[in-house]
Each structure stands twice: as C-alpha cells, then as structure tokens.
Amino acid sequence: MYVCVCHGVTDSQIRRAAEEGVREVHKLTMRTGAGASCGSCLGLAAQLLDEHHATRALPLPVLRAA
C-alpha cells in the first residue's frame, strides 16, 4: 500500500527501513522521501515505525514473588 503518494513510498519500504534501524520519522524522510512534500503521510509512517519496533522489543523479565 502506498503511504506517501507524493514520493511513491510504500508500507513495505517503511518496514524495510525500520528493519534496517530507522526509528525516527525525520530519518525515514531523509532515506525514502516520505513526508518531504505535503506531510499528510507522516502520521501513518510514524505508526508503522512504532509498530515495527514495538513487536521487536524484548519483553522485560517477570520476577517471581519470594
């Protein structure tokens, strides 16, 4: 699906950039061009980055009560 129509950036490209370490939207813009024109895609782009990194976060260990 196209996220940024102005620059032809897809959700797959955003996920790939996230996989390669992009965490902030401004870095995504520098890499892909997403959000550099009208900016209407920035919310969805940020959401995709956040979702990617949230699913990759390591869970915190649960401590047992003594």
Buried (B, 14 or more C-beta within 10 A) or exposed (E): EEBBEBBEBBBEBBBBBBEEEBEEBEEBBEBBBBBBEEBEBBEBBBEBBEEBBEEEEEEEEEEEEE
